[in-house]
């Protein structure tokens, strides 16, 4: 777990999560709709930082970014939880699970795996990546420094 950066704290110990459009307002001990962002002692924590639920190597054309860098391969991964509740979700066993579990990895390990498998980039998929934005950010910055691309680093200029 890691303290989140996308939240506002209030004097009374409540927090407002700003990672997604739901903007959950949480009292101490509560967790957001996504199930992975918790208010603990007046601070918001990402409980699945470094805990991935799934990982695969995919062609970029399989992703909503099929028009970006056609022909490239990407390392795709996700955590558990989601800020949506789509009844047609093909990944409901990942996105709707409200258990804090997963394979422990570091941002360095994700980028190392991407390099090992010869991918050109990293994508965040299978659930809504905004809920694990702090982890995606750390992975994306490192991937970019090492010459790869990240769906997150496409949105930043760092």
N, CA, C and O of each residue as an XYZ file, in Angstrom:
632
protein
N       0.839     -1.179      0.000
C       0.000      0.000      0.000
C       0.880      1.237      0.000
O       2.012      1.214      0.484
N       0.345      2.310     -0.548
C       1.083      3.568     -0.628
C       0.089      4.713     -0.488
O      -1.042      4.625     -0.967
N       0.518      5.788      0.171
C      -0.369      6.944      0.271
C      -0.659      7.470     -1.129
O       0.244      7.635     -1.949
N      -1.917      7.725     -1.378
C      -2.346      8.256     -2.669
C      -1.948      9.728     -2.783
O      -1.696     10.398     -1.781
N      -1.898     10.205     -3.999
C      -1.659     11.627     -4.228
C      -2.911     12.322     -4.732
O      -3.019     13.545     -4.647
N      -3.855     11.557     -5.252
C      -5.051     12.130     -5.853
C      -6.207     12.163     -4.848
O      -7.150     11.377     -4.938
N      -6.112     13.092     -3.890
C      -7.192     13.249     -2.918
C      -7.067     14.587     -2.208
O      -6.022     15.237     -2.223
N      -8.171     14.970     -1.589
C      -8.219     16.163     -0.736
C      -8.556     15.702      0.673
O      -9.450     14.878      0.866
N      -7.842     16.232      1.653
C      -8.103     15.903      3.051
C      -8.885     17.044      3.692
O      -8.680     18.214      3.367
N      -9.783     16.687      4.606
C     -10.579     17.673      5.327
C     -10.206     17.656      6.804
O      -9.666     16.668      7.302
N     -10.492     18.745      7.501
C     -10.154     18.896      8.921
C     -10.763     17.798      9.792
O     -10.174     17.406     10.800
N     -11.928     17.308      9.412
C     -12.630     16.322     10.244
C     -12.173     14.876     10.009
O     -12.775     13.947     10.546
N     -11.113     14.678      9.210
C     -10.589     13.337      8.966
C     -11.144     12.662      7.730
O     -10.665     11.600      7.330
N     -12.163     13.277      7.115
C     -12.671     12.720      5.864
C     -11.715     13.070      4.732
O     -10.921     14.004      4.839
N     -11.802     12.307      3.646
C     -11.031     12.603      2.435
C     -11.958     12.518      1.233
O     -12.981     11.834      1.265
N     -11.587     13.216      0.187
C     -12.283     13.109     -1.087
C     -11.294     12.586     -2.112
O     -10.295     13.240     -2.411
N     -11.572     11.410     -2.647
C     -10.713     10.818     -3.666
C     -10.971     11.534     -4.988
O     -12.123     11.740     -5.369
N      -9.915     11.910     -5.679
C     -10.056     12.601     -6.960
C      -9.490     11.778     -8.122
O      -9.219     12.320     -9.194
N      -9.315     10.480     -7.909
C      -8.744      9.624     -8.957
C      -9.710      9.388    -10.109
O      -9.282      9.182    -11.244
N     -11.001      9.416     -9.828
C     -11.985      9.211    -10.894
C     -13.147     10.177    -10.704
O     -13.184     10.938     -9.737
N     -14.076     10.141    -11.617
C     -15.212     11.066    -11.594
C     -16.177     10.824    -10.439
O     -16.996     11.697    -10.149
N     -16.115      9.691     -9.778
C     -17.022      9.419     -8.651
C     -16.730     10.318     -7.458
O     -17.638     10.647     -6.694
N     -15.473     10.721     -7.288
C     -15.061     11.622     -6.205
C     -15.626     11.164     -4.851
O     -16.302     11.922     -4.154
N     -15.337      9.930     -4.507
C     -15.837      9.346     -3.261
C     -15.366     10.172     -2.058
O     -14.199     10.550     -1.963
N     -16.295     10.439     -1.156
C     -15.988     11.129      0.098
C     -16.035     10.075      1.198
O     -17.065      9.444      1.435
N     -14.907      9.902      1.858
C     -14.731      8.768      2.756
C     -14.373      9.193      4.172
O     -13.503     10.039      4.375
N     -15.041      8.610      5.131
C     -14.676      8.773      6.531
C     -13.564      7.784      6.853
O     -13.285      6.871      6.075
N     -12.938      7.973      7.995
C     -11.859      7.071      8.406
C     -12.349      5.622      8.404
O     -13.407      5.315      8.953
N     -11.576      4.748      7.787
C     -11.907      3.326      7.712
C     -12.747      2.940      6.513
O     -12.937      1.750      6.263
N     -13.253      3.896      5.767
C     -14.059      3.577      4.595
C     -13.182      3.451      3.353
O     -12.083      4.001      3.281
N     -13.704      2.706      2.376
C     -13.038      2.605      1.085
C     -13.987      3.062     -0.003
O     -15.207      3.048      0.164
N     -13.400      3.471     -1.130
C     -14.183      3.995     -2.233
C     -14.917      2.916     -3.013
O     -14.748      1.721     -2.772
N     -15.728      3.366     -3.945
C     -16.493      2.465     -4.797
C     -15.588      1.431     -5.465
O     -15.984      0.279     -5.643
N     -14.395      1.836     -5.828
C     -13.445      0.952     -6.516
C     -12.963     -0.195     -5.639
O     -12.549     -1.238     -6.145
N     -13.017     -0.002     -4.330
C     -12.600     -1.040     -3.400
C     -11.124     -1.057     -3.082
O     -10.687     -1.874     -2.272
N     -10.329     -0.175     -3.697
C      -8.879     -0.239     -3.497
C      -8.268      1.054     -2.966
O      -7.060      1.114     -2.737
N      -9.084      2.087     -2.767
C      -8.600      3.362     -2.232
C      -9.302      3.578     -0.894
O     -10.523      3.729     -0.844
N      -8.525      3.590      0.189
C      -9.064      3.582      1.547
C      -8.602      4.801      2.336
O      -7.468      5.260      2.197
N      -9.512      5.315      3.172
C      -9.161      6.358      4.126
C      -8.702      5.672      5.406
O      -9.474      4.986      6.076
N      -7.453      5.868      5.724
C      -6.886      5.323      6.962
C      -6.279      6.481      7.747
O      -5.236      7.017      7.374
N      -6.934      6.854      8.822
C      -6.419      7.925      9.672
C      -6.410      9.287      9.020
O      -5.554     10.112      9.338
N      -7.340      9.547      8.116
C      -7.414     10.851      7.466
C      -6.517     11.006      6.255
O      -6.376     12.106      5.720
N      -5.906      9.906      5.815
C      -5.096      9.904      4.600
C      -5.643      8.827      3.676
O      -6.115      7.785      4.133
N      -5.577      9.083      2.383
C      -6.058      8.101      1.409
C      -4.901      7.227      0.963
O      -3.821      7.721      0.642
N      -5.138      5.927      0.947
C      -4.109      4.967      0.538
C      -4.585      4.136     -0.638
O      -5.747      3.737     -0.715
N      -3.657      3.887     -1.555
C      -3.881      2.942     -2.646
C      -3.439      1.585     -2.127
O      -2.245      1.314     -2.000
N      -4.404      0.743     -1.831
C      -4.128     -0.531     -1.178
C      -3.551     -1.577     -2.136
O      -3.003     -2.584     -1.688
N      -3.667     -1.352     -3.442
C      -3.153     -2.316     -4.414
C      -1.904     -1.799     -5.129
O      -1.575     -2.261     -6.222
N      -1.212     -0.846     -4.515
C       0.033     -0.370     -5.123
C       1.002     -1.556     -5.200
O       1.360     -2.145     -4.180
N       1.416     -1.894     -6.420
C       2.345     -2.996     -6.607
C       1.722     -4.375     -6.539
O       2.444     -5.370     -6.484
N       0.396     -4.463     -6.542
C      -0.293     -5.765     -6.527
C      -1.055     -5.898     -7.833
O      -2.074     -5.237     -8.034
N      -0.563     -6.749     -8.717
C      -1.234     -6.895    -10.005
C      -2.080     -8.164    -10.036
O      -1.761     -9.172     -9.405
N      -3.170     -8.076    -10.794
C      -4.090     -9.209    -10.909
C      -3.861    -10.016    -12.171
O      -4.119    -11.219    -12.203
N      -3.376     -9.351    -13.211
C      -3.178    -10.025    -14.498
C      -2.063     -9.321    -15.253
O      -1.829     -8.125    -15.083
N      -1.380    -10.093    -16.091
C      -0.309     -9.536    -16.911
C      -0.206    -10.370    -18.190
O      -0.334    -11.594    -18.150
N       0.022     -9.710    -19.312
C       0.113    -10.409    -20.599
C       0.867     -9.534    -21.598
O       0.989     -8.322    -21.419
N       1.363    -10.165    -22.640
C       1.957     -9.444    -23.770
C       0.922     -9.450    -24.886
O       0.430    -10.509    -25.276
N       0.596     -8.276    -25.396
C      -0.444     -8.112    -26.414
C       0.030     -7.219    -27.546
O       0.917     -6.388    -27.351
N      -0.553     -7.380    -28.728
C      -0.329     -6.386    -29.785
C      -1.112     -5.120    -29.432
O      -2.208     -5.211    -28.879
N      -0.577     -3.967    -29.737
C      -1.248     -2.707    -29.418
C      -2.623     -2.627    -30.070
O      -3.513     -1.948    -29.558
N      -2.802     -3.309    -31.183
C      -4.085     -3.266    -31.882
C      -5.227     -3.856    -31.053
O      -6.394     -3.598    -31.346
N      -4.909     -4.635    -30.034
C      -5.918     -5.223    -29.161
C      -6.462     -4.201    -28.163
O      -7.483     -4.436    -27.516
N      -5.780     -3.081    -28.046
C      -6.123     -2.055    -27.057
C      -6.878     -0.905    -27.717
O      -6.869     -0.771    -28.941
N      -7.529     -0.078    -26.906
C      -8.196      1.107    -27.474
C      -7.223      2.077    -28.151
O      -7.646      3.009    -28.834
N      -5.943      1.860    -27.962
C      -4.926      2.714    -28.588
C      -4.375      2.101    -29.867
O      -3.224      2.347    -30.228
N      -5.192      1.299    -30.557
C      -4.728      0.575    -31.743
C      -4.124      1.494    -32.798
O      -3.296      1.051    -33.594
N      -4.520      2.763    -32.822
C      -4.003      3.708    -33.815
C      -2.629      4.255    -33.435
O      -1.965      4.880    -34.262
N      -2.198      4.030    -32.199
C      -0.906      4.516    -31.743
C       0.142      3.427    -31.917
O      -0.028      2.316    -31.416
N       1.198      3.731    -32.606
C       2.330      2.830    -32.772
C       1.902      1.454    -33.288
O       2.210      0.439    -32.664
N       1.195      1.412    -34.421
C       0.739      0.121    -34.970
C       1.897     -0.853    -35.160
O       3.007     -0.466    -35.526
N       1.610     -2.113    -34.902
C       2.619     -3.154    -35.048
C       3.464     -3.377    -33.815
O       4.287     -4.292    -33.791
N       3.279     -2.557    -32.782
C       4.096     -2.731    -31.581
C       3.425     -3.710    -30.613
O       2.219     -3.949    -30.669
N       4.240     -4.254    -29.742
C       3.766     -5.157    -28.693
C       3.867     -4.422    -27.361
O       4.776     -3.621    -27.146
N       2.910     -4.712    -26.465
C       2.875     -4.044    -25.170
C       2.733     -5.068    -24.049
O       2.153     -6.140    -24.226
N       3.274     -4.709    -22.900
C       3.043     -5.479    -21.693
C       1.804     -4.873    -21.035
O       1.810     -3.702    -20.657
N       0.757     -5.660    -20.899
C      -0.507     -5.202    -20.319
C      -0.626     -5.743    -18.897
O      -0.317     -6.907    -18.642
N      -1.076     -4.892    -17.970
C      -1.320     -5.386    -16.613
C      -2.431     -4.600    -15.944
O      -2.824     -3.525    -16.397
N      -2.925     -5.169    -14.851
C      -3.977     -4.513    -14.074
C      -3.840     -4.867    -12.603
O      -3.065     -5.740    -12.211
N      -4.626     -4.151    -11.804
C      -4.807     -4.499    -10.399
C      -6.231     -5.031    -10.261
O      -6.915     -5.238    -11.264
N      -6.676     -5.251     -9.040
C      -8.085     -5.562     -8.799
C      -8.836     -4.269     -8.555
O      -8.229     -3.233     -8.287
N     -10.162     -4.328     -8.647
C     -11.019     -3.188     -8.376
C     -11.317     -2.382     -9.626
O     -10.651     -2.526    -10.651
N     -12.343     -1.522     -9.524
C     -12.717     -0.684    -10.663
C     -13.677      0.398    -10.191
O     -14.407      0.210     -9.217
N     -13.674      1.516    -10.879
C     -14.592      2.605    -10.557
C     -15.876      2.516    -11.375
O     -16.740      3.386    -11.269
N     -16.003      1.489    -12.176
C     -17.204      1.245    -12.968
C     -17.884     -0.017    -12.442
O     -17.300     -0.760    -11.654
N     -19.098     -0.253    -12.874
C     -19.824     -1.472    -12.509
C     -20.569     -1.971    -13.738
O     -21.776     -2.210    -13.687
N     -19.857     -2.125    -14.824
C     -20.474     -2.518    -16.095
C     -20.998     -3.944    -16.003
O     -20.251     -4.863    -15.666
N     -22.271     -4.128    -16.298
C     -22.863     -5.457    -16.223
C     -22.361     -6.373    -17.335
O     -22.508     -7.591    -17.246
N     -21.781     -5.807    -18.365
C     -21.272     -6.587    -19.495
C     -19.755     -6.765    -19.435
O     -19.155     -7.207    -20.415
N     -19.139     -6.439    -18.335
C     -17.677     -6.462    -18.240
C     -17.133     -7.872    -18.469
O     -17.544     -8.824    -17.806
N     -16.209     -7.988    -19.414
C     -15.600     -9.291    -19.677
C     -14.520     -9.620    -18.658
O     -14.043    -10.754    -18.610
N     -14.129     -8.653    -17.849
C     -13.104     -8.868    -16.823
C     -13.674     -8.701    -15.416
O     -12.961     -8.281    -14.504
N     -14.956     -9.029    -15.235
C     -15.620     -8.801    -13.956
C     -14.910     -9.484    -12.797
O     -14.943     -8.984    -11.672
N     -14.265    -10.625    -13.054
C     -13.582    -11.343    -11.975
C     -12.371    -10.562    -11.465
O     -11.916    -10.794    -10.345
N     -11.855     -9.654    -12.260
C     -10.767     -8.764    -11.860
C     -11.342     -7.440    -11.356
O     -11.021     -6.992    -10.255
N     -12.182     -6.830    -12.162
C     -12.637     -5.472    -11.872
C     -13.593     -5.386    -10.688
O     -13.593     -4.384     -9.973
N     -14.393     -6.396    -10.469
C     -15.380     -6.326     -9.386
C     -14.939     -7.033     -8.112
O     -15.682     -7.060     -7.130
N     -13.754     -7.597     -8.119
C     -13.252     -8.263     -6.919
C     -12.875     -7.203     -5.891
O     -12.190     -6.232     -6.211
N     -13.320     -7.394     -4.679
C     -13.053     -6.445     -3.608
C     -12.189     -7.075     -2.520
O     -12.435     -6.893     -1.327
N     -11.188     -7.807     -2.948
C     -10.236     -8.430     -2.047
C      -8.861     -7.854     -2.384
O      -8.483     -7.767     -3.552
N      -8.131     -7.469     -1.364
C      -6.819     -6.877     -1.583
C      -5.784     -7.979     -1.719
O      -5.201     -8.439     -0.738
N      -5.574     -8.387     -2.955
C      -4.614     -9.448     -3.225
C      -3.971     -9.167     -4.577
O      -4.332     -8.211     -5.264
N      -3.036     -9.994     -4.939
C      -2.373     -9.855     -6.215
C      -0.924    -10.288     -6.130
O      -0.410    -10.598     -5.055
N      -0.279    -10.305     -7.275
C       1.142    -10.633     -7.350
C       1.937     -9.378     -7.030
O       1.731     -8.343     -7.665
N       2.832     -9.445     -6.068
C       3.635     -8.290     -5.657
C       4.713     -7.987     -6.696
O       5.523     -8.849     -7.035
N       4.713     -6.766     -7.189
C       5.738     -6.312     -8.129
C       6.086     -4.863     -7.824
O       5.337     -4.154     -7.153
N       7.221     -4.446     -8.324
C       7.634     -3.043     -8.236
C       7.522     -2.429     -9.628
O       7.445     -3.161    -10.615
N       7.511     -1.106     -9.727
C       7.558     -0.493    -11.055
C       8.769     -0.979    -11.854
O       8.677     -1.196    -13.062
N       9.895     -1.147    -11.177
C      11.112     -1.628    -11.843
C      10.901     -3.012    -12.440
O      11.353     -3.285    -13.552
N      10.216     -3.888    -11.705
C       9.979     -5.250    -12.195
C       9.064     -5.238    -13.420
O       9.292     -5.998    -14.362
N       8.045     -4.397    -13.424
C       7.156     -4.300    -14.592
C       7.951     -3.874    -15.822
O       7.814     -4.476    -16.887
N       8.772     -2.850    -15.685
C       9.559     -2.370    -16.818
C      10.579     -3.417    -17.243
O      10.816     -3.607    -18.436
N      11.178     -4.090    -16.280
C      12.121     -5.173    -16.589
C      11.430     -6.287    -17.388
O      11.998     -6.804    -18.350
N      10.222     -6.650    -16.995
C       9.464     -7.673    -17.726
C       9.148     -7.209    -19.148
O       9.240     -7.994    -20.092
N       8.782     -5.959    -19.300
C       8.496     -5.411    -20.631
C       9.734     -5.509    -21.519
O       9.635     -5.866    -22.693
N      10.883     -5.197    -20.964
C      12.137     -5.285    -21.726
C      12.488     -6.746    -22.030
O      12.901     -7.067    -23.144
N      12.325     -7.613    -21.056
C      12.645     -9.033    -21.229
C      11.830     -9.656    -22.353
O      12.351    -10.452    -23.135
N      10.552     -9.296    -22.437
C       9.682     -9.860    -23.461
C       9.714     -9.078    -24.774
O       8.949     -9.377    -25.691
N      10.580     -8.098    -24.868
C      10.772     -7.380    -26.123
C       9.624     -6.467    -26.534
O       9.463     -6.159    -27.714
N       8.831     -6.038    -25.565
C       7.734     -5.132    -25.901
C       8.251     -3.708    -26.060
O       9.316     -3.355    -25.552
N       7.480     -2.906    -26.769
C       7.864     -1.513    -26.976
C       7.181     -0.579    -25.976
O       7.547      0.591    -25.860
N       6.192     -1.100    -25.261
C       5.474     -0.248    -24.334
C       4.726     -1.025    -23.278
O       4.775     -2.253    -23.221
N       4.029     -0.270    -22.441
C       3.263     -0.823    -21.331
C       1.872     -0.211    -21.369
O       1.722      0.988    -21.607
N       0.856     -1.032    -21.134
C      -0.515     -0.531    -21.042
C      -1.145     -0.981    -19.726
O      -0.749     -1.984    -19.134
N      -2.123     -0.217    -19.297
C      -2.865     -0.493    -18.071
C      -4.271     -0.835    -18.523
O      -4.937     -0.020    -19.162
N      -4.725     -2.031    -18.196
C      -5.927     -2.544    -18.836
C      -6.627     -3.550    -17.938
O      -6.184     -3.785    -16.814
N      -7.695     -4.137    -18.406
C      -8.510     -5.144    -17.723
C      -9.418     -4.560    -16.640
O     -10.417     -5.180    -16.273
N      -9.087     -3.392    -16.133
C      -9.949     -2.631    -15.231
C      -9.668     -1.148    -15.501
O      -8.850     -0.832    -16.364
N     -10.314     -0.257    -14.798
C     -10.126      1.181    -15.025
C      -8.831      1.641    -14.366
O      -8.735      1.647    -13.138
N      -7.830      2.028    -15.163
C      -6.521      2.353    -14.584
C      -6.474      3.608    -13.721
O      -5.511      3.797    -12.978
N      -7.481      4.468    -13.795
C      -7.437      5.669    -12.955
C      -7.404      5.309    -11.474
O      -6.896      6.083    -10.663
N      -7.936      4.152    -11.111
C      -7.975      3.787     -9.695
C      -6.598      3.421     -9.148
O      -6.377      3.469     -7.938
N      -5.674      3.055    -10.034
C      -4.305      2.779     -9.558
C      -3.313      3.747    -10.221
O      -2.206      3.365    -10.600
N      -3.740      4.999    -10.348
C      -2.970      6.019    -11.059
C      -1.568      6.224    -10.489
O      -0.628      6.439    -11.254
N      -1.405      6.163     -9.181
C      -0.074      6.381     -8.598
C       0.904      5.299     -9.040
O       2.062      5.590     -9.339
N       0.441      4.053     -9.082
C       1.303      2.964     -9.532
C       1.566      3.086    -11.042
O       2.702      2.936    -11.493
N       0.519      3.357    -11.807
C       0.675      3.530    -13.254
C       1.644      4.678    -13.560
O       2.454      4.579    -14.481
N       1.560      5.739    -12.805
C       2.455      6.879    -13.000
C       3.914      6.465    -12.769
O       4.786      6.756    -13.588
N       4.165      5.790    -11.656
C       5.535      5.361    -11.349
C       6.076      4.419    -12.415
O       7.239      4.529    -12.802
N       5.254      3.499    -12.892
C       5.670      2.584    -13.962
C       5.932      3.369    -15.246
O       6.947      3.157    -15.910
N       5.025      4.267    -15.593
C       5.147      5.037    -16.833
C       6.380      5.917    -16.884
O       7.049      5.990    -17.915
N       6.685      6.579    -15.793
C       7.876      7.437    -15.742
C       9.138      6.596    -15.946
O      10.029      6.975    -16.706
N       9.204      5.467    -15.269
C      10.369      4.592    -15.400
C      10.468      4.009    -16.814
O      11.558      3.944    -17.382
N       9.342      3.589    -17.377
C       9.347      3.048    -18.745
C       9.858      4.086    -19.729
O      10.656      3.777    -20.613
N       9.401      5.296    -19.573
C       9.814      6.360    -20.495
C      11.312      6.649    -20.371
O      11.990      6.867    -21.375
N      11.820      6.649    -19.152
C      13.250      6.880    -18.933
C      14.085      5.789    -19.577
O      15.221      6.028    -19.986
N      13.513      4.570    -19.669
C      14.252      3.436    -20.218
C      13.982      3.236    -21.711
O      14.410      2.236    -22.288
N      13.269      4.188    -22.342
C      13.086      4.141    -23.790
C      11.793      3.528    -24.274
O      11.554      3.484    -25.481
N      10.952      3.053    -23.376
C       9.673      2.487    -23.784
C       8.582      3.535    -23.715
O       8.813      4.657    -23.264
N       7.404      3.170    -24.158
C       6.279      4.078    -23.985
C       5.272      3.445    -23.043
O       5.273      2.237    -22.807
N       4.429      4.291    -22.521
C       3.404      3.871    -21.580
C       2.148      4.629    -21.933
O       2.221      5.801    -22.302
N       1.001      3.993    -21.830
C      -0.223      4.714    -22.124
C      -0.371      5.895    -21.186
O      -1.009      6.886    -21.541
N       0.200      5.812    -20.008
C       0.157      6.949    -19.088
C       1.141      8.024    -19.529
O       0.795      9.205    -19.513
N       2.358      7.652    -19.924
C       3.339      8.663    -20.296
C       2.967      9.382    -21.578
O       3.517     10.443    -21.871
N       2.047      8.826    -22.344
C       1.559      9.537    -23.517
C       0.775     10.776    -23.104
O       0.644     11.728    -23.874
N       0.260     10.753    -21.891
C      -0.572     11.851    -21.409
C       0.212     12.897    -20.647
O      -0.337     13.934    -20.275
N       1.495     12.639    -20.406
C       2.311     13.591    -19.664
C       3.480     14.025    -20.509
O       3.745     13.441    -21.560
N       4.155     15.009    -20.076
C       5.307     15.513    -20.811
C       6.558     15.418    -19.962
O       7.444     16.266    -20.060
N       6.636     14.381    -19.122
C       7.809     14.239    -18.269
C       8.749     13.193    -18.812
O       9.797     12.937    -18.219
